[in-house]
Amino acid sequence: MEKRVYNFSPGPAMLPLPALEAAQRDLLALPGVGISILEISHRSAEFTEVLDTAEANLRRLLSIPDNYRVLFMQGGAQMQFALAPLNFLRSSGKKADYVLTGTWGKKAIKEAKTQGPVNVAFDGESTNYSEVPQQSQLRLDPDAAYVHITSNETIQGVQFPTEPDFGDVPLICDSSSDILCRPVPIEKYGILYACAQKNCGPAGVTVVIIRDDLIERVPDDLPSMLSYKVFAAGKSTLNTPPVFAIYMVKLVTDWLLNEIGGLEKMEQINKQKAQLLYDVIDNSGGFYDLHAKPGSRSIMNVAFRLADPGLDGTFVKQAADQGLAALKGHRSVGGCRASIYNAMPVEGVESLRDFMQEFCEKNR
């Protein structure tokens, strides 16, 4: 069997080994079914059980109230960038507030502007998106159709430590890169959505948690596949859903519930992992430099630079030689980036920390 390395990719990212092993064990035939999950009908009782269990697991982990639906959609977060304004901005006669904290928020704004007017309530461009806003920095429209945030910017490595106060305006959140990393007060959100391939499954499925009253606001003249209302009525099987990806969400959430012990415990582990890297960077005497400012640092994505950019390539190559893969930073920020999602074990982060300390000592 090929040896597994520690994969620090921002996505598709590591999956929990127990979930992969369960999928491998049952791939040829689901127990008691005799058919592979890759072959099973999405209308079958067996897949309905998988779908229902994946939803039940998410409801339990996130304490999702009864007045919210859980949808399993396709198209990734970028499809949601378009669906949110299509469903709630286009015919509202209002503006939508967007809080811009990085690359993905910028993409969301571009899509929203195709459907209606947008008010950028905060733009972190002046600090190169190195921090999230304080409440006093938000310029909100109290009559906005909704307000949109990106809870964790994968590229810049900034994360909201808590949700700002948006009053009675519905909050829509792209939580793609930090869903399930910690407990979340779902009742503060109108919609929370996340592509799965960073923290809760493989590429191909997007989890959408949406409040019932927002579903009722959806116009009736939208194409079926683009309507939250119609999709919710179809219980995520309006068309053939991504069966295997949903099955993997079930296995990942099984792992979070049964082996990790829930999101409170997961948050403790994630904070521990992040602190290992932030400590070595802060104590490097300037050899490493963080992109994110204190108070906005992500516990999922640690974006950093070397004081000598000429060492970036050497750092990434030597790390890969030691089984520490995919550490190259995004081109818009440069440097390096360690994505340490739920499935990254503490041992992997400890190995990266040790490598970073040794590299610093040898190349200072």
Buried (B, 14 or more C-beta within 10 A) or exposed (E): EEEEBBBBBBBBBBBBEBBBEBBEEBEEEBEEBEBEBEEBEBEEEBBBEBBEBBBBBBBBBBEBEEEBBBBBBBBBBBBBBBBBBBBBBBBBEBBBBBBBBBBBBBBBBEBBBEBBBBBBBBBBEEEEBBBBBEEEBBEBBEEBBBBBBBBBBBBBBBBBEEBBEBEEBBBBBBBBBBBBBBBBEBEBBBBBBBBBBBBBBBBBBBBBBBBEEBBEBBEEEBEEBBBBBBBBEBBBBBEEBBBBBBBBBBBBBBBBBEEBEBBEEBBEBBBEBBBBBBEBBEEBEEBBEBBBEEEBBBBBBBBBBBBEEEBBEEBBEBBBEBBBBBBBBBEEBBBBBBBBBBBBBEEBBBBBBBBBBEBBEEBE
